[in-house]
């Protein structure tokens, strides 16, 4: 045997390679542990630790009796970790599919997909959790009973509206991104949404929380509850009336408002068309418009309470003052002004009949007695041309031109309800001022904010906007408005047997292509009862009712007032007033 021989140069090369390799490892270790040790240790710690957000429950919205209008339901997003699936788990998939109500093939496809697809079409990041279905607690308990470790859920809260479309324009909704979009949801979102909490946790290699190493935790705070002034039953009455109105006349739109004149509390407010906030995306976006505060129209004869009340307050007329409603032209400040026409010849009649017969010419002459500035001041005091104080936003001011912008005819047109525009809510509030002894109230839709124990956190008190006319004048106007419902009035269909009803019809022509149309009208009626001690004010506005002939307010809107009013009698317990004789008080 010969001795093994190794060349010297090979041994030296081997030793050099080994030394270089160890040198690289040493340099790398020195870099990781000495030069960048603190940085990498912090990064590793951050990778293990995670801040988990904790969602608070959104507060409820309830009506004045505590009935739920908007609430939160607890749901569980059930998902699966494909990497933890075994053959034993796969055997239970048919049961899981039956519980979740999903096709077995769909669940198998989720379980078999372990990687996300990259932008280059190649497998990307691993899938450690894939959603299957959103279920309630009862179904989730059945899922957990299967004992499938890879299948688990994450709890979440979802907004829901048990009444569907009931009071949709008032309550509003929260969209899929958890953003409050409109109504009370948006206006009082600060109180409803609560505060988010968080928990600092340590995760294992599979990104699961290690409870034993849980660190700091800040619990979430649930949102406060909001109590509204509306009555769910009254709201239901209103929306049923709107539904029947739509079936009968197929209007472009309609609004009904019910309120308490003494407090300004809105008991109900409904619009047609409407929508279901649970499925808001299934309806045209225009259905979400709250027409009561966003749509303006020329109010027509419902505006006549302004010049009549102003004339009485300024002692320019009395209930028995005779007014020539036959004349077509009146001399005013050195000019001849043509008066608007009436639907029938009335002759010379007392002021009470000017109101009951809704004379345009009679109202125009009262406006001329007042003069431009006083007529403007009273219209403004009644709330026209200015915001009403609507809490939920979206309100438009309407149009009441300053006197400097009036042309020669406006002094005769504005008293008849033309050349001025208003929202249904503004018309409603002006009528409520007559019912409330001449005091104009701000509309109140939210009454208070409540905590979880039902204790009041914040009150929304009733607010007076001003004394428009004296109580005596308001009483006189109310007495004359009773004649509108009488045998000689324009709203005989609004009569409620056994009760004194006071109100005013309105029939205004719409401007189409720059001209007043004889076929497109807005029909309205605004009134209150009992007239001697008003409990409710009801306003009905119908935009373009479709029927043969003219859609008069007394024909279209007045019967709806009666329909709603008769149902309110039983629900609100409105007593019949004691019979009294009409009383006019002289100044």
C-alpha positions in Angstrom: 0.0 0.0 0.0 1.0 3.5 -0.7 0.4 6.5 1.4 -2.5 8.9 0.5 -1.2 12.0 -1.1 -3.0 15.3 -1.0 -1.6 18.2 -3.0 -0.6 21.2 -0.9 -2.4 23.7 -3.1 -5.7 21.9 -2.8 -5.5 21.8 1.0 -4.7 25.5 1.1 -7.7 26.2 -1.2 -10.0 24.2 0.9 -8.9 26.0 4.1 -9.3 29.4 2.4 -12.8 28.6 1.3 -13.7 27.4 4.8 -12.2 30.5 6.3 -14.1 32.7 3.9 -17.4 30.9 4.5 -17.0 31.3 8.3 -16.0 34.9 7.8 -19.2 35.6 5.8 -21.2 33.9 8.5 -19.4 35.8 11.2 -19.9 39.2 9.4 -23.6 38.3 8.9 -24.0 37.4 12.5 -22.2 40.6 13.6 -24.5 42.6 11.3 -27.6 41.0 12.6 -26.8 40.9 16.3 -24.5 43.9 16.8 -25.0 46.5 14.1 -28.7 46.0 13.5 -29.6 44.0 16.6 -31.9 46.5 18.2 -33.7 47.3 15.0 -34.4 43.7 14.1 -35.4 42.8 17.6 -38.0 45.6 17.5 -39.2 44.4 14.1 -39.5 40.9 15.3 -41.5 42.1 18.3 -43.8 44.1 16.1 -44.4 41.1 13.8 -45.5 39.1 16.8 -47.6 41.9 18.2 -50.8 43.2 16.6 -53.3 45.9 17.5 -56.8 44.4 17.1 -59.6 47.0 16.8 -62.7 46.4 19.0 -65.9 47.8 17.5 -68.6 49.3 19.7 -72.3 48.8 19.0 -74.1 51.6 17.3 -76.9 53.2 19.3 -80.6 52.5 18.6 -83.1 55.0 17.2 -86.5 54.7 18.8 -89.8 56.6 18.5 -91.5 58.6 21.3 -92.8 55.3 22.9 -89.6 53.4 22.7 -90.4 51.4 19.6 -87.3 50.4 17.7 -86.8 52.2 14.4 -83.1 51.4 13.8 -81.0 48.8 15.7 -78.0 46.6 15.6 -77.9 42.8 15.2 -74.9 40.6 16.1 -73.7 38.5 13.2 -70.7 36.2 12.6 -68.6 36.1 9.4 -67.8 32.3 9.2 -64.6 31.5 7.3 -62.1 28.7 6.9 -58.3 28.3 7.1 -57.4 25.9 4.2 -54.0 25.0 5.6 -55.4 23.4 8.7 -57.8 21.2 6.8 -57.4 17.4 7.2 -59.2 14.4 5.8 -61.3 14.1 9.0 -62.4 17.7 8.6 -63.3 17.2 4.9 -65.7 14.3 5.9 -67.8 16.9 7.8 -68.1 19.3 4.8 -71.6 18.0 3.7 -72.9 18.8 7.2 -71.3 22.3 7.1 -72.8 23.0 3.7 -76.2 22.1 5.0 -75.9 24.3 8.0 -74.7 27.3 6.0 -77.1 26.7 3.2 -74.3 26.7 0.6 -73.6 24.2 -2.2 -71.0 21.6 -1.2 -68.9 22.3 -4.3 -68.7 25.9 -3.4 -67.2 25.2 0.0 -64.8 22.6 -1.4 -63.5 25.1 -3.9 -62.7 27.5 -1.0 -61.0 24.8 1.0 -58.9 23.7 -2.0 -57.6 27.2 -2.8 -54.5 27.8 -0.7 -52.8 30.6 -2.6 -53.9 34.0 -3.9 -53.2 34.6 -7.6 -50.4 37.1 -8.1 -50.4 39.9 -10.7 -48.2 37.7 -13.0 -50.7 34.8 -12.9 -48.5 32.8 -10.6 -49.4 31.7 -7.0 -49.0 34.5 -4.6 -49.5 34.8 -0.8 -50.9 31.9 1.2 -54.6 32.1 2.1 -54.9 31.7 5.9 -58.6 32.6 6.1 -61.3 32.7 3.5 -64.9 33.8 4.1 -67.8 31.4 3.6 -71.0 33.1 4.9 -72.5 35.6 7.4 -74.7 33.9 9.9 -76.5 34.7 13.2 -75.5 33.3 16.6 -77.9 30.3 16.4 -76.4 29.1 13.1 -72.8 29.8 14.4 -73.5 27.6 17.4 -74.4 24.7 15.0 -71.1 25.3 13.1 -69.0 25.2 16.3 -70.8 22.0 17.4 -69.2 20.2 14.3 -65.8 20.6 16.1 -64.0 21.7 12.9 -61.0 23.7 14.1 -60.2 25.3 10.7 -63.7 26.7 10.5 -64.3 29.7 12.8 -65.9 33.1 12.7 -65.3 36.8 13.4 -68.1 38.7 15.1 -69.5 41.9 13.5 -72.4 44.2 14.0 -74.9 45.1 11.3 -77.4 48.0 11.2 -80.9 47.0 10.4 -84.3 48.8 10.2 -87.2 46.6 11.5 -89.9 48.8 10.0 -88.4 48.6 6.4 -89.4 51.8 4.7 -91.2 53.2 7.7 -89.9 56.7 8.4 -87.0 56.1 6.0 -86.6 59.8 5.2 -86.4 60.7 8.9 -84.2 57.8 10.2 -81.8 57.6 7.2 -79.4 54.7 6.9 -75.8 53.5 7.3 -74.2 52.3 4.1 -72.0 49.2 3.5 -68.9 51.2 4.4 -70.4 52.0 7.8 -70.9 55.6 6.8 -74.1 57.4 8.0 -75.6 58.9 4.8 -78.8 60.8 5.7 -81.5 61.5 8.3 -81.0 61.0 12.0 -78.3 58.5 11.3 -76.1 61.3 9.8 -77.3 64.3 11.8 -76.7 62.6 15.2 -73.9 60.2 14.1 -71.6 61.7 16.7 -73.8 60.3 19.5 -74.9 57.1 17.8 -71.5 55.7 16.6 -69.8 55.4 20.0 -66.0 55.0 20.2 -63.8 52.2 18.9 -61.6 50.2 21.4 -58.5 48.2 20.8 -56.4 45.3 22.1 -52.7 44.7 21.8 -52.1 41.0 21.3 -49.2 38.6 20.6 -49.6 36.3 17.6 -48.0 32.9 17.0 -46.4 31.7 13.7 -49.9 31.2 12.2 -51.0 34.7 13.1 -53.3 33.5 15.8 -53.7 35.3 19.1 -51.8 33.9 22.1 -54.2 34.9 24.8 -51.7 34.2 27.6 -49.5 37.1 26.3 -52.4 39.6 25.8 -51.2 43.1 26.7 -53.1 46.3 27.0 -56.8 46.5 26.2 -59.1 49.5 25.8 -62.8 48.4 25.7 -65.0 50.1 23.1 -67.8 52.4 24.2 -71.2 51.7 22.7 -73.1 54.6 21.1 -75.9 56.4 22.8 -79.6 55.9 21.8 -81.7 58.6 20.2 -85.4 59.1 21.0 -87.4 60.8 18.3 -90.6 62.8 18.5 -92.4 60.7 15.9 -95.1 58.2 16.8 -94.6 54.9 15.0 -98.3 54.3 14.7 -99.0 57.8 13.4 -96.2 57.3 10.9 -97.7 54.1 9.8 -101.1 55.8 9.3 -99.4 58.5 7.2 -97.5 56.1 5.0 -100.6 54.0 4.4 -102.5 57.1 3.3 -99.6 58.0 1.0 -99.7 54.5 -0.5 -103.5 54.8 -1.3 -102.9 58.3 -2.6 -100.3 57.0 -5.0 -102.5 54.3 -6.2 -105.4 56.7 -6.9 -103.6 59.6 -8.5 -100.1 58.3 -9.5 -98.5 61.7 -8.6 -95.0 62.8 -9.3 -94.5 63.1 -5.5 -96.4 63.7 -2.3 -95.8 64.6 1.3 -97.8 64.4 4.5 -96.7 66.0 7.8 -98.4 65.6 11.2 -97.3 67.7 14.2 -98.3 69.0 17.7 -98.7 72.7 17.3 -97.9 73.5 20.9 -94.4 71.9 21.0 -93.5 71.7 17.3 -93.0 67.9 17.7 -93.2 66.1 14.4 -95.4 63.1 15.0 -95.1 61.8 11.5 -93.5 62.8 8.2 -93.8 60.7 5.0 -92.9 61.2 1.4 -93.8 59.4 -1.8 -91.9 57.8 -3.4 -89.9 56.2 -0.6 -87.3 53.5 -0.1 -86.2 50.7 2.3 -83.0 51.6 4.1 -82.2 47.9 4.5 -81.8 47.6 0.8 -81.2 51.3 -0.1 -79.1 50.3 -3.2 -82.2 48.7 -4.9 -84.0 52.0 -5.2 -83.5 55.1 -7.4 -81.3 57.6 -5.6 -84.1 60.3 -6.1 -86.3 58.2 -3.8 -84.1 59.2 -0.9 -85.0 62.9 -1.3 -86.9 64.2 1.7 -89.4 66.2 -0.3 -90.8 67.9 2.8 -87.7 70.0 3.1 -86.0 69.8 -0.3 -88.8 70.5 -2.7 -90.3 74.0 -3.2 -93.5 75.0 -4.9 -95.7 78.1 -5.1 -98.1 77.4 -2.2 -101.1 79.1 -3.8 -104.0 79.7 -1.5 -102.5 78.1 1.6 -100.3 81.2 1.8 -103.4 83.5 2.1 -103.4 83.1 5.9 -100.4 85.5 5.8 -102.1 88.6 4.3 -105.3 87.9 6.2 -103.6 87.5 9.6 -101.4 90.6 8.8 -104.4 92.7 7.8 -106.2 91.8 11.0 -103.1 92.4 13.2 -102.6 95.8 11.6 -106.3 96.7 12.1 -106.7 97.3 8.3 -109.6 94.9 8.1 -112.1 93.1 10.3 -113.9 89.8 9.7 -116.9 91.7 8.5 -115.0 94.1 6.2 -116.6 94.0 2.8 -114.2 93.5 -0.2 -115.1 93.9 -3.8 -113.9 90.7 -5.5 -115.6 91.6 -8.8 -113.2 94.4 -9.8 -110.4 93.5 -12.2 -108.2 96.5 -11.9 -107.2 98.5 -8.7 -105.4 101.8 -8.5 -102.3 101.4 -6.4 -99.7 104.2 -5.8 -100.6 106.0 -9.0 -100.6 102.8 -11.1 -103.4 100.6 -12.4 -102.7 97.0 -11.3 -104.6 94.1 -12.8 -105.8 91.6 -10.1 -105.5 87.8 -10.5 -108.6 86.1 -11.5 -110.9 83.9 -9.3 -112.5 80.6 -10.4 -116.0 82.1 -9.9 -117.7 85.4 -9.6 -118.0 86.4 -6.0 -119.1 90.0 -6.0 -118.6 92.1 -2.9 -118.2 89.8 0.1 -117.0 90.0 3.7 -113.5 89.0 4.7 -114.8 85.7 6.2 -116.1 84.7 2.8 -112.9 85.9 1.1 -111.2 83.2 3.1 -113.8 80.4 2.8 -114.1 81.0 -1.0 -110.4 81.5 -1.4 -110.6 84.7 -3.4 -107.4 85.7 -5.2 -108.7 89.2 -5.8 -109.7 89.7 -2.2 -106.3 88.5 -0.9 -104.5 90.8 -3.4 -106.4 93.8 -2.1 -105.5 93.0 1.5 -101.9 92.8 0.4 -102.1 96.3 -1.2 -103.6 97.6 2.0 -100.5 96.3 3.8 -98.0 97.6 1.2 -94.8 95.8 0.1 -92.7 96.1 3.2 -95.3 95.0 5.7 -96.4 92.1 3.5 -92.8 91.0 3.2 -92.2 91.4 7.0 -95.2 89.2 7.9 -94.4 86.6 5.3 -90.8 86.4 6.7 -92.1 86.3 10.3 -94.3 83.3 9.3 -91.1 81.5 8.3 -91.1 81.9 4.5 -87.8 82.5 2.7 -85.7 81.2 5.7 -84.7 77.9 7.2 -87.1 76.4 9.7 -84.4 75.0 12.0 -84.8 71.4 10.7 -82.3 69.3 12.6 -81.6 66.7 9.9 -80.2 69.1 7.3 -80.8 69.2 3.6 -83.4 72.0 4.0 -83.8 74.7 1.3 -84.9 78.2 2.2 -87.6 78.7 -0.5 -88.0 82.1 -2.2 -89.2 85.3 -0.7 -87.7 88.1 -2.7 -86.7 91.3 -0.9 -88.9 94.2 -1.6 -86.2 96.0 -3.7 -86.5 93.1 -6.2 -90.3 93.2 -6.6 -91.8 94.1 -9.9 -95.1 95.9 -10.4 -97.3 92.9 -10.2 -95.8 91.1 -7.2 -97.8 93.1 -4.6 -100.9 91.5 -6.1 -99.5 88.0 -6.8 -97.7 87.2 -3.6 -100.9 87.5 -1.4 -102.5 84.8 -3.6 -99.5 82.5 -3.0 -97.7 83.1 -6.3 -94.2 84.7 -6.9 -93.2 83.0 -3.6 -92.0 79.5 -3.1 -91.9 77.3 0.0 -91.3 73.8 1.2 -94.2 71.7 2.5 -92.6 72.0 6.0 -92.7 75.8 5.8 -96.3 75.8 4.8 -97.0 73.4 7.6 -95.2 75.5 10.2 -97.0 78.7 9.2 -100.4 77.0 9.7 -99.2 75.6 13.0 -98.5 79.2 14.1 -102.2 80.0 13.7 -103.1 76.9 15.7 -100.6 77.8 18.4 -102.0 81.3 19.3 -99.7 83.1 16.8 -96.4 81.5 18.0 -94.2 80.1 15.4 -92.3 77.0 16.6 -89.2 75.3 15.2 -90.0 71.7 14.1 -88.6 69.2 16.6 -87.7 65.7 15.4 -85.4 64.5 18.2 -86.4 64.7 21.8 -83.4 63.4 23.7 -80.2 61.3 23.8 -80.2 58.3 26.1 -77.5 56.1 27.6 -77.7 52.3 27.9 -79.6 52.6 31.2 -82.3 54.9 29.7 -81.0 58.0 31.4 -81.1 61.3 29.5 -77.7 62.5 28.4 -78.9 65.4 26.2 -82.3 67.1 25.7 -83.6 68.8 22.6 -86.1 71.2 24.0 -89.0 72.8 22.0 -88.0 76.2 20.6 -90.1 79.3 19.8 -89.1 81.2 16.8 -91.3 84.2 17.6 -94.8 85.7 18.1 -96.0 86.2 14.6 -99.4 87.7 15.4 -101.3 88.1 18.6 -103.4 85.3 20.1 -106.6 87.2 19.4 -105.6 87.6 15.7 -104.7 83.9 15.5 -108.1 83.0 17.0 -109.9 85.2 14.5 -108.0 83.6 11.6 -108.8 80.1 12.9 -112.5 80.9 13.1 -112.4 82.1 9.5 -110.5 78.9 8.5 -113.4 76.9 9.9 -115.5 78.3 7.1 -113.2 76.8 4.5 -114.5 73.3 5.7 -118.2 74.5 5.8 -120.9 74.1 3.2 -119.7 77.2 1.3 -116.0 76.5 1.6 -113.5 74.9 -0.8 -112.6 72.0 1.5 -115.9 70.3 2.4 -114.2 66.9 1.9 -111.9 67.6 4.9 -114.8 67.7 7.4 -114.5 65.3 10.3 -117.9 64.6 11.9 -118.2 65.9 15.4 -115.0 68.0 15.3 -114.3 71.6 14.3 -111.7 71.5 11.5 -109.8 74.7 10.4 -107.7 74.7 7.3 -106.9 76.1 3.9 -106.8 74.5 0.5 -104.1 75.3 -2.1 -104.2 74.7 -5.9 -101.2 76.2 -7.7 -100.3 75.9 -11.3 -96.8 74.8 -12.1 -94.4 76.6 -14.5 -93.7 74.4 -17.5 -91.4 75.6 -20.2 -91.4 79.1 -18.7 -95.3 79.4 -18.6 -98.0 78.6 -16.1 -99.6 75.3 -17.1 -103.3 74.6 -17.0 -102.7 70.9 -16.8 -99.9 70.6 -14.2 -100.9 71.5 -10.6 -99.8 71.1 -7.0 -102.7 70.3 -4.8 -102.5 70.9 -1.0 -104.4 71.2 2.2 -103.1 72.4 5.5 -105.3 72.4 8.6 -105.7 71.5 12.3 -108.4 70.2 14.7 -110.2 70.6 17.0 -110.2 74.3 16.0 -110.9 75.6 19.5 -108.1 73.6 21.1 -105.8 72.2 18.4 -104.2 68.9 19.0 -102.7 68.2 15.6 -101.7 70.0 12.5 -101.8 68.0 9.2 -100.5 69.1 5.9 -100.9 67.2 2.6 -99.1 68.2 -0.6 -99.6 66.3 -3.8 -97.4 67.1 -6.8 -99.0 66.7 -10.2 -101.9 64.4 -9.3 -103.1 62.6 -12.5 -106.9 62.8 -13.0 -109.3 64.3 -15.5 -109.5 68.0 -15.1 -107.8 70.2 -12.5 -106.3 68.6 -9.4 -107.8 71.0 -6.8 -106.6 70.9 -3.3 -110.1 70.5 -2.0 -110.6 67.4 -4.3 -107.2 65.7 -3.9 -105.6 66.7 -0.6 -108.6 67.5 1.7 -109.9 63.9 1.7 -106.5 62.6 2.7 -106.5 65.1 5.7 -109.8 63.6 6.7 -108.6 60.0 6.4 -105.5 60.7 8.5 -107.4 62.8 11.0 -110.1 60.3 11.7 -107.5 57.6 12.5 -105.6 60.0 14.8 -108.8 60.6 16.9 -108.7 57.0 18.2 -104.9 56.7 18.5 -104.3 60.0 20.2 -107.5 60.0 22.2 -108.7 63.4 20.8 -111.8 64.4 22.7 -114.8 66.1 21.0 -114.9 69.8 22.0 -117.8 71.2 23.8 -120.2 73.1 21.4 -119.5 76.8 21.5 -120.7 79.8 19.5 -118.2 81.6 17.2 -116.6 84.5 19.1 -115.0 87.5 17.4 -113.2 89.9 19.6 -113.1 93.6 18.7 -109.9 95.5 19.2 
